[in-house]
Amino acid sequence: MKKKMTVITICLIAALVLGIIILPLGFKEDVFKGNYMNSNWSKDIKITNGVINPGFTEVDFTVDKTGNYNFGYSWMPEGMNSRNLTSVNPSVFRFVTIMHITDSDGNIVFRSCAGAVDASTDLMFSAGNYHMVYSYFTDRESYIEYAKEFLCSAREAEELADDIDFNALGGDDTIKLDYSLTLRRNNDNIAFSIWVFLIIVLMMVLLGVFLQARTAKAFDERQEIERGRGFRLGFITFSVSLFLVMMIDILDILPMVHSHVLYTTAFFPGLVSYVLYCIEHEAYLALNEKSTGVTIGFIFVGIGNALAAFTNAASGKMISGGKLDLPAINLLCAIIFIVILPAAMISKKISSSKENGTDDDDEE
């Protein structure tokens, strides 16, 4: 019965691996071609006696395939980030921006108005060419006229204008605006969903095999004590790393990384320190367990994360709004499981072999 289950498990793993390899080859474009635009640029906006030069910025882009897309857009003065935008009055920026997108027939497909913004929304784009215009305003009259044409009704334009202190705008100044623009097709194709599902199932099967093999092995009393010490070290390390991440987030030391990514990384120092401690004190491997299989397991998990990181980078998911997003964690996991943990296992194996060789010489 046990031999039969082993054969079934091997066949299941082989089928999953084969599906993961073949599926992207058959649906290469649909699975991996999801990011159509990812642009970042800067522009100096000069204001002289309330007159803006240039008065607008234009961007053209093409959508190759009709579908539902996530459209990310931002514009803000140099040095500013998304965290302090909501608490800043538009007058600080010295002018107001109206952005609108039109298709090849001149129909407006999207519009937005703000002093500065960092946002995203889901939009349905048909295949074709699109024209985007950023227009800048310092006076109420021209703002209302433009808003009525491209943004909203006359009454709504008046209400929007009432919320802006135009007397504080204009003057003489040069402001550098940082722009970010992303257009990514949402993952609505079946092939991609199946491919991700196969990877998840494969990881679960391998984890089950690994845990079953580990539970069948035993640790002696000394190892259990060292594992307890390693857990305490891991908890302390995690607590310190969490505090440091909180300070980094509060002081905005890493503005190019989303907050939820920072807090996720706080778990890894504690986990890695626990594993490294157990490896160093010969408490990670059970009695009579070989390090080769565990090392290969580490590398396999790392390769899976590396493939996920590559896929996320190719589809533009690793960065959103100009910042590292959660998929970047796959790259960190790849480094840990391919480099750090295998290096620790191999290093310990070499040092243990040397110690055993020294002991044999002493006995002789």
C-alpha positions, -999 to 999 in steps of 0.1 A, spaced: 0 0 0 28 24 9 47 16 -23 15 22 -43 10 56 -26 46 65 -34 41 57 -71 9 78 -72 26 107 -55 55 106 -80 31 104 -110 11 134 -96 43 155 -91 55 146 -126 21 155 -142 20 188 -123 56 197 -134 48 188 -170 16 209 -170 35 239 -155 62 236 -182 39 230 -212 10 254 -204 31 287 -208 45 274 -241 10 268 -255 -5 301 -242 27 323 -241 11 355 -252 -21 353 -231 -3 342 -200 27 365 -198 18 395 -220 -2 415 -195 17 448 -191 12 471 -221 26 503 -206 48 512 -177 62 547 -180 78 571 -156 90 606 -166 95 641 -153 87 676 -167 95 712 -156 64 734 -155 73 771 -155 49 797 -142 55 834 -152 30 860 -140 4 833 -136 10 819 -172 20 783 -174 45 771 -200 39 745 -213 1 747 -207 -3 709 -213 15 676 -218 4 650 -243 10 612 -243 -1 587 -269 -4 549 -264 -18 519 -282 -38 490 -268 -33 458 -289 -61 437 -274 -96 445 -261 -101 437 -225 -104 449 -189 -73 467 -177 -60 482 -145 -50 518 -152 -26 534 -128 -17 571 -130 0 597 -108 15 631 -111 30 650 -82 58 675 -75 93 661 -72 101 647 -38 64 642 -28 49 608 -23 14 593 -21 13 594 17 12 631 20 -10 640 -10 -44 637 7 -35 662 34 -21 689 10 -42 717 -4 -41 720 -43 -28 756 -39 6 742 -27 12 729 -63 6 764 -78 -17 750 -105 -45 724 -110 -42 696 -135 -70 681 -156 -62 648 -173 -84 631 -199 -80 602 -223 -97 600 -257 -99 572 -282 -92 574 -319 -128 587 -325 -124 615 -299 -146 599 -273 -135 605 -237 -128 572 -219 -114 585 -187 -108 619 -169 -94 631 -136 -87 664 -119 -63 671 -90 -34 692 -79 -16 659 -75 -27 623 -75 -16 587 -72 -44 563 -80 -56 534 -101 -89 521 -115 -102 493 -137 -112 504 -172 -124 486 -203 -102 494 -233 -109 485 -269 -80 477 -292 -68 509 -308 -49 542 -303 -55 565 -274 -45 601 -267 -39 615 -232 -37 652 -223 -26 668 -190 -38 704 -189 -27 730 -163 -47 759 -149 -41 788 -125 -73 809 -131 -109 800 -124 -124 810 -158 -102 788 -180 -105 760 -155 -143 760 -156 -145 762 -194 -121 733 -198 -138 713 -171 -172 717 -188 -158 704 -220 -138 674 -208 -146 667 -171 -182 673 -160 -213 694 -163 -213 732 -159 -228 730 -124 -202 704 -113 -174 725 -128 -186 755 -107 -187 734 -75 -152 720 -82 -139 755 -88 -154 766 -54 -132 741 -36 -100 756 -51 -84 788 -39 -73 802 -73 -60 834 -56 -32 813 -41 -22 798 -75 0 813 -102 28 836 -94 64 830 -106 78 795 -100 92 764 -117 78 731 -105 91 697 -116 63 671 -119 70 634 -117 46 613 -138 38 576 -136 16 557 -160 8 519 -160 -17 499 -181 -20 463 -172 -45 437 -184 -63 421 -156 -58 383 -153 -91 372 -168 -77 344 -190 -83 308 -181 -48 297 -191 -31 319 -166 -55 308 -138 -48 272 -145 -11 277 -146 -11 295 -112 -34 267 -98 -10 240 -109 19 257 -92 0 261 -59 -11 224 -60 25 213 -68 38 233 -38 11 218 -15 20 182 -26 57 188 -21 51 204 13 29 174 23 56 149 12 83 170 31 62 172 63 54 135 61 90 126 58 100 149 87 73 136 111 86 101 105 120 111 119 129 119 156 150 145 174 170 137 205 167 157 237 197 180 229 182 189 196 148 197 211 165 221 235 185 238 208 153 241 186 137 258 216 166 282 218 164 288 181 127 296 183 134 322 211 161 338 190 138 339 160 110 355 180 134 382 193 148 388 159 112 391 145 103 416 172 133 438 165 128 436 127 91 446 132 101 476 153 127 486 126 101 483 99 76 504 118 103 532 122 112 529 85 75 533 76 69 562 100 100 581 89 94 572 52 130 560 48 121 538 19 94 556 -1 99 533 -31 84 504 -12 47 499 -2 40 497 35 24 462 33 56 449 16 78 463 44 57 447 71 57 414 53 95 414 51 96 417 89 88 380 92 118 368 72 147 378 96 131 358 124 124 328 103 159 328 87 176 333 121 157 303 136 166 280 107 203 291 106 206 286 144 192 251 142 215 243 113 245 256 131 237 236 163 228 204 144 192 206 154 175 212 121 180 177 106 164 148 125 184 118 136 199 100 106 184 125 82 206 134 52 212 171 45 214 166 7 176 161 3 168 190 25 192 213 5 177 202 -28 142 210 -13 154 245 -4 167 250 -39 135 237 -55 114 261 -34 138 289 -43 135 282 -80 97 283 -78 99 317 -62 125 328 -88 101 318 -116 72 337 -99 95 367 -95 104 366 -132 68 363 -142 57 392 -120 85 414 -133 77 405 -169 40 414 -164 48 446 -145 31 434 -113 63 438 -91 59 476 -92 26 495 -88 24 532 -86 61 535 -89 67 514 -58 77 478 -51 46 457 -44 39 424 -27 51 402 -57 86 414 -50 86 391 -19 91 362 -43 125 376 -52 134 378 -15 123 342 -10 143 331 -40 175 346 -25 168 330 9 161 294 -4 186 293 -33 215 311 -16 214 316 21 199 283 34 217 259 11 249 278 18 244 273 55 236 236 50 266 230 28 289 249 51 278 230 82 282 197 63 318 206 54 327 217 89 311 186 104 331 164 80 363 181 90 355 177 127 347 140 122 380 136 104 399 153 133 382 130 158 392 99 138 428 111 137 428 117 175 415 82 181 443 67 160 
